[in-house]
C-alpha cells in the first residue's frame, strides 16, 4: 500500500452522513445514477491540485486510457508533474473485468483534501468509479472543486442497455462512438446494435454481398469499422450485442435473395417505415443453410456471447397465403385447438432451428417476446417490448428476461414515465428466485424519425433516466430530483461531444434564415413536442427512408423542458393558493411564482407577431402557423386566470367553459407537433 494512501485511510476524516442526520436518502447533488451509499464531507480537494495516477492491479490498457481521459476532462492531469507536486489518484483493483461475463462493477470512491482513492474488485468497477468522479466537480466561489465524499456503489441490474437502430437511418461510426461515451457517463453497459431491417442490411458480407448492395439508403459498416466500434465500446466497459432480425423485418434480405421469400414474389427496396409483414420461408432447408452461412460469417465479428435474432412482428399472413407452407404446418401438426395451421408453432419451430445455429457458433440467443411459446428451450433470453406481462411470462417459463416496454424513447414520452417504469416493481408477481432471472432492461430508440443529425436529441438526456432506474436502488424514485440532475448531466454530455442541444439549434437557425432571426422561432419550438407514439405516420405526411428530417418537428425537443418547468410552476402556485383557501397568498414565494409565470406567458403571448413573418417566408414552416396562433390564445387565457387568482376571484362558469373549449382546440397538432403547455394551462383554468 502506498504511504500517502495509508495516511489518508488512517486519518479517517470525518464525513457528514445525510442519511443519519435526516432519515432520508443521501443528498444526490449532481450524481446520476445515484450511488448506493454517499457520505459528503465538509472540505474539498484543493482546486489547483493536479492528480497523479497510481495503479495497483494487473496491467490493463483500458484502465490506463480511461484514467487519462478522466484526468483530462477534469483538467487535473498530473501524469507529467513531479511526484511531490501532484496529489495521488490511487486506484486498486483485483483483476481485469469482462462485462460479457457479468463481472462485478461495484466500487468505492473517496475524495479528500489529500487525494482520491478508488477500490474495486475488477477493472469494470474502476471505469464506473471514474464516471462518478467526472460528475463530482461543483462550483465553490470562483473555483471548480472536487468535494470531499465517500461513495460505495454497485448496480441493481447487470444488463443496462441502449438499442440503437442503424437500419432505418444509418448511424455513422462517429455517431455510435459519441453515444458510447454518453452511455459510459451514465453507466449503461450494453449497446444493442440493430443492424438489419426491412429498409437495409448494414454490415458488409463477403458471402452474400448483395445483402448490403440494395439498401434503401446508403450506409454500410465495413469489418474494420465494426472492429473499431467494438474496441471503442470495450474501452468504456460496454458490450455490443448485434441484432439480425428474422424471420420478419427481412424485406432487404429478400430484395437481394428472392429465394428466401415465403411467396413467389420479388421485392424492390422498401420505401416505407410501416411494418411490412414480409417473412422468410421457414419450411425450406435452403433458408436455414443461408442463415447458417450468414451467422458463421457475422457471429465471429462480435465477441459478445449474446446474439439477438429479433423474431418480432410477424403476423403470419404470408405463411397463411402459401399452400405449400400450410401443408407443411399440417404435416408437422402445427395446429391450434381448432385444427387450423398455427403460425406461432411454426415460428417456434423456426426459433428452435435458429437457436441451434446460434449455439453452434458459441452464442446465446436473445429474441423479442413474440418468440416465447411452448417448446422454446429455456436457454433463449426474452426481451419484452409489448408489455410487462411478456417479461413475467418469460421468467415463469424459466427464461432469463429483459424489459424494454416503458423505455421506448422514440415514443416521445417524458423522462418521468421512463423513470417510474421498473423491471421489478413493488407489485411484481415473481418469486425471489424468479426475480434473479430478470437481467435488467434497455432503453430503445427506433430510428424512423431519428437520423444521424437529430438522433442524439431523441436519446438524451431522457436516456439517463432509464440508466438511473437500471443502476440505482428502487427506493431512488424522486422524480423532481431526477429532473434537477438531468440538467447538469445534459451539460456534461454536451462537453463529451453529444449533439443533443447543438444539432436542433443549428436546424432552427437554418429554418429561420440566420442566427439574427432565430429567437422567435426558438421561442415557439421550445414549447413544441413531436406527437406521441407513432402518430407521425398518420397525420397527412408520408415518410420514406429518403425523407429529410429537417422540419420544425425535428428541431423540437422530445420533451420540452420549458413546458415542464412551466407546469411545475403552475402546480406550485395552485398548491399555495389551495393552502390559502383558494386565493393567492401575499407571501414572497407566491408573488415570485406569479411574476415568473406572468413574464413567461407575456413572452409567449407576444411571440406570434414576431414569428409569423418567418413562418410565412419558409414553405416548410407555414404548417406551424396555427400552433403559434394557439400559443398566443392559450397564453392570454392563462394570464386572465392568473389575474383572477391574484384578485381572489373564482372563474365564471361561462368563461371557464369557453376557455376549456378553446384549450381543447389548442391540443390539435400541426406538422406532426403539438403544444406542450396546454395541459398545464388546463390545470390552471380548472382550478377552483
BELMO-V814515 format. One record per residue. N is the residue number from 1. RES is the residue in one small letter. SS is DSSP state (H for helix, E for strand, - for the rest). PSI is psi in degrees with one decimal (NA if undefined). OMEGA is omega as a letter, one per 20 degrees, with the letter a starting at -180 (none if undefined). Layout:
n->(N N)
res->(RES RES)
ss->(SS SS)
psi->(PSI PSI)
omega->(OMEGA OMEGA)
This chain:
n->(1 2 3 4 5 6 7 8 9 10 11 12 13 14 15 16 17 18 19 20 21 22 23 24 25 26 27 28 29 30 31 32 33 34 35 36 37 38 39 40 41 42 43 44 45 46 47 48 49 50 51 52 53 54 55 56 57 58 59 60 61 62 63 64 65 66 67 68 69 70 71 72 73 74 75 76 77 78 79 80 81 82 83 84 85 86 87 88 89 90 91 92 93 94 95 96 97 98 99 100 101 102 103 104 105 106 107 108 109 110 111 112 113 114 115 116 117 118 119 120 121 122 123 124 125 126 127 128 129 130 131 132 133 134 135 136 137 138 139 140 141 142 143 144 145 146 147 148 149 150 151 152 153 154 155 156 157 158 159 160 161 162 163 164 165 166 167 168 169 170 171 172 173 174 175 176 177 178 179 180 181 182 183 184 185 186 187 188 189 190 191 192 193 194 195 196 197 198 199 200 201 202 203 204 205 206 207 208 209 210 211 212 213 214 215 216 217 218 219 220 221 222 223 224 225 226 227 228 229 230 231 232 233 234 235 236 237 238 239 240 241 242 243 244 245 246 247 248 249 250 251 252 253 254 255 256 257 258 259 260 261 262 263 264 265 266 267 268 269 270 271 272 273 274 275 276 277 278 279 280 281 282 283 284 285 286 287 288 289 290 291 292 293 294 295 296 297 298 299 300 301 302 303 304 305 306 307 308 309 310 311 312 313 314 315 316 317 318 319 320 321 322 323 324 325 326 327 328 329 330 331 332 333 334 335 336 337 338 339 340 341 342 343 344 345 346 347 348 349 350 351 352 353 354 355 356 357 358 359 360 361 362 363 364 365 366 367 368 369 370 371 372 373 374 375 376 377 378 379 380 381 382 383 384 385 386 387 388 389 390 391 392 393 394 395 396 397 398 399 400 401 402 403 404 405 406 407 408 409 410 411 412 413 414 415 416 417 418 419 420 421 422 423 424 425 426 427 428 429 430 431 432 433 434 435 436 437 438 439 440 441 442 443 444 445 446 447 448 449 450 451 452 453 454 455 456 457 458 459 460 461 462 463 464 465 466 467 468 469 470 471 472 473 474 475 476 477 478 479 480 481 482 483 484 485 486 487 488 489 490 491 492 493 494 495 496 497 498 499 500 501 502 503 504 505 506 507 508 509 510 511 512 513 514 515 516 517 518 519 520 521 522 523 524 525 526 527 528 529 530 531 532 533 534 535 536 537 538 539 540 541 542 543 544 545 546 547 548 549 550 551 552 553 554 555 556 557 558 559 560 561 562 563 564 565 566 567 568 569 570 571 572 573 574 575 576 577 578 579 580 581 582 583 584 585 586 587 588 589 590 591 592 593 594 595 596 597 598 599 600 601 602 603 604 605 606 607 608 609 610 611 612 613 614 615 616 617 618 619 620 621 622 623 624 625 626 627 628 629 630 631 632 633 634 635 636 637 638 639 640 641 642 643 644 645 646 647 648 649 650 651 652 653 654 655 656 657 658 659 660 661 662 663 664 665 666 667 668 669 670 671 672 673 674 675 676 677 678 679 680 681 682 683 684 685 686 687 688)
res->(x x x x x x x x x x x x x x x x x x x x x x x x x x x x x x x x x x x x x x x x x x x x x x x x x x x x x x x x x x x x x x x x x x x x x x x x x x x x x x x x x x x x x x x x x x x x x x x x x x x x x x x x x x x x x x x x x x x x x x x x x x x x x x x x x x x x x x x x x x x x x x x x x x x x x x x x x x x x x x x x x x x x x x x x x x x x x x x x x x x x x x x x x x x x x x x x x x x x x x x x x x x x x x x x x x x x x x x x x x x x x x x x x x x x x x x x x x x x x x x x x x x x x x x x x x x x x x x x x x x x x x x x x x x x x x x x x x x x x x x x x x x x x x x x x x x x x x x x x x x x x x x x x x x x x x x x x x x x x x x x x x x x x x x x x x x x x x x x x x x x x x x x x x x x x x x x x x x x x x x x x x x x x x x x x x x x x x x x x x x x x x x x x x x x x x x x x x x x x x x x x x x x x x x x x x x x x x x x x x x x x x x x x x x x x x x x x x x x x x x x x x x x x x x x x x x x x x x x x x x x x x x x x x x x x x x x x x x x x x x x x x x x x x x x x x x x x x x x x x x x x x x x x x x x x x x x x x x x x x x x x x x x x x x x x x x x x x x x x x x x x x x x x x x x x x x x x x x x x x x x x x x x x x x x x x x x x x x x x x x x x x x x x x x x x x x x x x x x x x x x x x x x x x x x x x x x x x x x x x x x x x x x x x x x x x x x x x x x x x x x x x x x x x x x x x x x x x x x x x x x x x x x x x x x x x x x x x x x x x x x x x x x x x x x)
ss->(- - H H H H H H H H H - - - - E - H H H H H - - - - - - - - - - - - - - E E E E E E E E E - - - - - E E E E E E - - - - H H H H H H H H H H H H H H - - E - - - - - H H H - E E E E E E E E E - - - H H H - - - - - E E E E E E - - E E E E E E E E H H H H H H H H H H H H H - - E E E - - E E E E E E E E E E E - - - - - E E E E E E E - - - - - - - H H H H H H H H H H H H H - - - - E E E E E - E - - - - E - E - - - - - H H H H - - - - - - - - E - H H H H H H H H H H H H - - - - E E E E E E E E - - - - H H H H H H - H H H E - - - - - - - - - - - - - - - - - - E - - - - H H H H H H H H H H H H H H H H H - - - - E E E E E - - - - - - H H H H H - H H H H H H H H H - - - E - - - - - E - H H H H H H H H H H H H H H H H H H - - - E E E E E H H H - - - - - - - - - E E E E - - - H H H H H H H H H - - - - E E E - - - - E H H H - - - H H H H H - - - - - - - - - - - - H H H H - - E E E E E E E E - - - - - - - - - H H H H H - - H H H H H H H H H H - - - - - - - H H H H H H H H H H H H H H H H H - - - - - - H H H H H H H H H H H - - H H H H H H H H H H H - - E E E - - - - H H H H - - - - - - - - - - - - - H H H H - - - - - H H H H H H H H H H H H H H H H H H H - - - - - - - - H H H H H H H H H H H H H H H H H H H H H H H H H H H H H H - - - - H H H H H H H H H H H H H H H H H H H H H H H H H - - - - - - H H H H H H H H H H H H H H - - - E - - E E E - - H H H H H H H H H - -)
psi->(135.9 142.2 -41.8 -39.6 -39.2 -44.0 -42.0 -42.5 -38.5 -36.6 -33.0 50.6 140.5 131.3 146.6 130.7 108.0 -38.4 -41.3 -34.0 -35.5 -13.3 8.9 179.3 152.5 148.2 128.9 -18.6 -125.9 11.7 130.0 115.8 156.5 128.1 168.2 -46.4 134.0 130.4 118.7 138.0 -177.9 -14.1 -160.6 163.8 134.1 134.2 -24.3 -10.5 128.4 161.8 134.9 117.3 140.6 105.5 129.0 92.7 177.6 146.0 126.6 113.3 -29.1 -46.9 -45.9 -44.3 -37.0 -39.5 -44.1 -39.2 -45.4 -45.2 -39.0 -40.0 -33.2 -6.1 41.6 30.4 109.4 25.7 -30.3 -1.5 152.6 145.5 -35.0 -3.4 -4.0 144.3 155.7 139.4 91.2 121.6 121.0 132.2 153.2 -39.6 166.1 129.2 150.3 109.6 -33.6 -16.8 8.7 37.9 158.8 142.4 6.0 156.3 164.1 144.9 129.4 132.1 126.6 172.4 -12.7 -4.8 -169.5 139.3 141.3 131.1 134.8 149.1 -32.9 168.7 -26.0 -40.1 -35.4 -44.1 -41.1 -36.4 -39.7 -36.7 -39.8 -43.3 -37.0 -16.7 -5.0 -31.8 136.5 156.7 134.6 97.6 -123.3 -0.4 157.8 123.6 162.9 112.9 153.4 129.0 153.1 119.8 134.5 130.4 148.9 154.7 152.5 -41.6 144.1 -26.1 110.9 97.2 169.1 123.1 125.2 118.6 110.2 5.3 -48.4 -41.0 128.8 134.9 107.1 161.1 -39.1 -37.0 -44.5 -43.3 -44.7 -28.4 -28.1 -39.5 -41.8 -41.6 -45.3 -35.4 -31.2 14.4 25.7 145.6 8.5 120.9 113.2 106.8 104.0 104.3 -14.9 147.6 -171.7 -35.0 -27.1 156.5 112.1 7.6 134.2 135.4 130.3 -28.5 -34.9 71.0 -23.7 -20.6 -41.7 5.8 -8.9 28.5 145.5 -35.9 154.2 157.2 118.6 142.8 127.1 167.8 -38.9 -39.4 -38.5 -47.8 -37.1 -46.9 -42.6 -41.4 -40.6 -43.3 -44.7 -34.5 -10.2 12.7 31.1 130.8 155.3 117.3 116.6 151.5 126.0 98.8 121.2 155.0 -16.8 -177.8 38.0 26.0 -42.0 -34.3 -42.3 -22.2 -42.7 -38.4 85.2 -21.0 -13.5 -11.6 149.4 -23.8 159.4 72.7 144.7 146.1 152.1 163.1 134.6 121.4 30.9 164.8 -0.5 152.8 128.1 -24.7 29.6 127.9 153.9 154.7 113.8 4.4 -14.8 134.0 -26.6 -28.8 -44.3 -34.2 -35.4 -50.6 -40.6 -43.7 -40.3 -47.6 -34.6 -30.5 -45.7 -29.8 -43.3 -17.2 -25.5 109.8 -17.3 141.7 -6.9 143.4 120.3 125.6 11.4 -109.5 10.0 162.4 46.3 105.7 -2.2 7.9 -37.5 -36.3 -34.8 -28.2 -6.3 110.9 -34.3 -41.2 -38.0 -41.7 -40.1 -42.5 -37.7 -40.4 -37.5 -0.4 37.3 73.9 148.8 -173.0 -22.7 4.7 12.7 148.7 133.3 111.7 -27.4 -41.3 -35.0 -39.6 -34.9 -40.0 -45.4 -45.8 -39.8 -39.3 -42.9 -39.9 -42.3 -40.5 -46.0 -44.4 -33.9 -32.4 22.7 25.3 157.3 133.7 136.0 144.1 159.2 165.1 -12.2 -21.5 -13.5 129.6 166.2 133.9 -7.9 122.9 143.8 -13.6 -23.9 135.3 135.8 128.9 116.5 120.9 -19.2 -14.3 162.7 -23.2 -35.8 -40.0 -44.8 -45.8 -40.7 -46.3 -41.5 -24.1 2.9 4.3 150.3 153.3 156.2 149.5 127.2 -21.7 127.3 -10.6 21.5 100.3 -25.8 -1.8 -4.5 30.3 169.0 158.4 -34.5 -39.4 -36.7 -38.8 -34.0 4.5 125.5 132.4 -29.5 76.1 168.7 -30.6 21.1 133.6 3.4 148.5 169.6 -38.8 -39.5 -34.9 -27.4 -20.3 -3.8 106.8 -29.0 -134.9 178.8 130.1 145.2 128.6 95.5 144.8 28.0 -39.5 31.8 105.4 -172.7 -15.7 -48.5 -0.8 -38.7 -39.8 -16.3 -15.3 -44.4 146.3 1.7 -31.2 -26.2 -28.3 -39.5 -40.2 -42.8 -40.0 -34.1 -18.8 -51.1 166.3 152.7 -26.7 -12.7 94.2 23.8 104.9 -43.1 -40.5 -35.3 -46.6 -38.5 -41.3 -19.4 -31.1 -53.2 -32.0 -41.1 -41.1 -40.2 -43.5 -35.3 -40.0 -33.3 -10.3 3.3 149.0 19.5 -21.3 -43.2 -43.9 -46.5 -36.7 -40.1 -39.7 -41.1 -41.7 -41.5 -43.8 -35.5 -13.9 14.9 159.1 -30.0 -22.0 5.2 -23.9 -38.8 -36.4 -37.1 -40.5 -40.0 -47.7 -34.9 -7.9 13.3 155.0 148.9 148.6 148.9 166.6 -134.2 34.2 -16.3 -22.6 -17.3 30.7 43.6 8.6 120.7 122.4 140.4 169.4 -19.8 -6.3 122.6 137.2 73.1 29.4 175.8 -33.2 -28.0 -23.7 -19.5 147.1 149.4 -36.3 119.5 114.0 -33.4 -45.9 -38.3 -45.5 -41.4 -44.2 -39.2 -40.9 -39.6 -47.0 -37.6 -42.2 -43.2 -35.4 -43.4 -40.4 -41.6 -39.2 -18.5 23.4 23.8 -1.9 154.5 122.4 157.8 25.0 160.2 -44.7 -42.3 -44.4 -35.9 -44.1 -44.0 -45.0 -41.2 -43.6 -42.2 -41.2 -45.1 -45.8 -38.5 -36.1 -45.1 -38.3 -37.2 -9.7 -29.0 -41.5 -35.7 -35.3 -23.4 -38.2 -37.4 -41.7 -37.5 -30.8 -23.5 114.3 -32.2 -9.1 -15.7 -32.5 -15.0 0.1 -41.7 -34.1 -36.8 -42.5 -43.0 -33.5 -39.8 -45.2 -43.5 -40.7 -38.8 -42.2 -45.5 -40.7 -39.4 -41.0 -35.3 -38.2 -41.1 -44.0 -41.6 -34.4 3.3 37.5 131.1 141.9 139.0 142.5 -40.5 -36.7 -43.9 -41.8 -43.5 -38.6 -42.5 -35.4 -40.3 -37.7 -34.7 -39.7 -32.6 -12.7 -15.0 130.2 162.8 135.9 32.4 23.9 160.5 155.5 127.7 -2.6 -3.8 -43.2 -37.9 -41.6 -35.7 -42.4 -37.4 -44.2 -37.1 -17.6 137.5 NA)
omega->(a a a r r r a a a a r a a r r r a a a a a a a r r r a a a a r j r r a r r r a r a a r r r a r a r r r a r a r a r a a a r r a a r r r r a r r r r a a a r a a a r a a a r r a r a a r r a a r a r a a r a r a r a a r a r r r r a r a r r r a r a r r r r r r r r r r r a r a a r a r a a a r a r a r a r a r a r a r a a a a a r r r a r a a r a r a a a r r a a r r r r r a a a r r a r r r a a a a r a a a r a r r r r a a a a a a a a r r r a r r r r r r r r r r r a r r r a r r r a r r r a r r a r j r a a r a r a r a a a a r a r r r a r a r a a a a r r r a a r a r r a a a r r r a r r a a r r a r a a a a r a a a a a a a a r r a r r a r a r r r a a a a r r r r a r r a a r a r a r r r r a a r r r r r r r a a r a r r r a r r a r a r a r r r a r a a r r r r a a r a r a r a r a r a r r r a a a a r r r a r a r r r r a a r a a r r r a r r a r a a r a r r a a a r r a r r a r a r a r a a a a r a r r a r a r r a a a a a a r r a j a r r r r a r a a r a r r a r a r a a r r r r a r a r r r r r a r r r r r a a r a a r r r r r r r a a a r a a a a a r r r r r a a r r r r r a r a a r r a a r r a r r r r a r r a r a r r r a a r r a r r r a r r r r r r a r r a r r a r r a r r r a r a r a r a a r r r a r a a r r a r r r a a a a r a a a r r r a a a a a r a a a a r r r r r r r a r r r r a r r a r r r r a a a r r r r a a r a r r a r r r r r r a r a a r a a r r r a a a a r r r r r a a a r none)
